[in-house]
Structure formats: structure tokens, C-alpha cells
């Protein structure tokens, strides 16, 4: 095992020396694996492609042309926008979640459960959400949610309380919160599965699956939704600036592929699967 790991590190080092960033769009055929409860994605220096070839590769993200933009951008919640996930919070807090209050000792917008457990936005969620809310580039694009969270009421409260910027309403001194970004929807927070979520979203908006871009941290969700023809970005470390930019560059991908990043610190779906 040690020698194999050393070989992986050596391969990764060689790749890093010759490439700044490589973007992979995969068509996945992976063995079924158990879900990974309470396991945070670890950024691993030996990240690499495992057991199949990418369907599209670019050594320079800036060289990819983007002929169109999505009509709807949809986000998962737990593990994608914030951590811990709600089922983890039930465990950590022994069922004592809401109401959530600001952490007086934190300067990053952390919220605390009734039991004192911190909940934080992850990745670069604030940056991405501010862009979607403030930039005229995204006018007319629907920004929505597809979540199967175990505690919908807790999730809705977090949406109302996580601040992403100051001064949303200057007269009322009201900060911009996540809920403001998703105000127009569509919002699907329900346990009946991502496929049904996206069917309802398509019907509500009157658009095709190919017009949508979706971010999720769970590999099973990613593969399932990608088969519909939705462009799907795998983000095990939350919505980062890197996966946001790469997903926009790669849009549209309607052939069942999942977008990932293969470089130091960011695993493609296959690379991550190998280490779990």
C-alpha cells in the first residue's frame, strides 16, 4: 500500500509540474458504494483519474469557449452550501438544532445551534451567491434549490439567517441573506428524490433539463441528475470559486457526464471515489 501511494504521489507531482489545472468531464461507471456518513471530503495530494478516460480534457480553462449560459442554476444545501449536514447536526446536537443564533466569538458569519454546535458556509459560497444576486450578468436566470435535507425547517431558517453581504435594503439596514438569492425560486426541499425535483423544476420554469446547471456534493445525486441531461458539477468541498468557474466554462454537458476538477486539492468524482 505504501509503495502504491508513493507511486500515486510521484504521478501527481509530475502532473502538477506540467499543468496548472486540468478540467475533466467524466462519464462514470462506478461500483455501488455505501454512503459516507459524517465523513468530510479530504483534499488529497494524490488526486488523479482512476480506471477510465475523460470524455473531454482541457489543460487551460481559459481556452474553452462558452456559447451559452444556463437558464437555471440549482444548488443542493447540506454539504454543498454549509456544514454540518442536518442529519449530522441532529446527532451532534441531540436533536437541538433551531433556533440558530450568530456565534458571538466568530467573525465569519457562523451560526450556532441551540446545543452550541457551529454551522458554517463552506467553499466560496458567499462570493458565488453575491455574484448571482448583484451582477446584471445573471438577470433572468433562475436560481434555485434541490435538497433532500433531513430537517427542512432548520434548512429554511439557515437560508433566512446566513448573511452573504451587507446592505441589501439600505432603508431598513437589512443585510443580504441566502434566502434573498433564492427568493424567486424554484425551491425544492423535499424527500422524494432529485429526479422528481428536477422534473417539477423543468415544468415550473418551462425549460429543458439541458438548460440547467446543478451543484451537489454527493456522487450518487450527481450521476442520477446528469442522466437527465442536466449539466452537473461535483463539489465535495462545497461550491468553490474553482468549480463555479469550471462548471460555467463547461456548460452545457448533456450526455450524462459529471464535471469535476483534477488537481492538487480538488478531486474528480472518480479520484475521490478511489480514496473513499
Secondary structure, 3 states (H helix, E strand, C coil): CHHHHHHHHHHHHHHHHHCCCEEEEECCCCCCCCCCCCCCCCCCCCCCCCCCCCCEEECCHHHCCCCCCCCEEEECCECCCEECCHHHHHHHCCCCCCCCEECCCCCCCCEECCCCCEEEECCCHHHHHHHHHHCHHHCCCEEEEEECCCCHHHHHHHHHHCEEEEEEECCCCEEEEHHHHCCCCCEEECCCCHHHHHHHHHHHHCCCHHHEEEEECCHHHHHHHHCCCCEEEECCCCCCHHHHHHHHHHCCCCCCCEEEEEECCECCHHHHHHHC
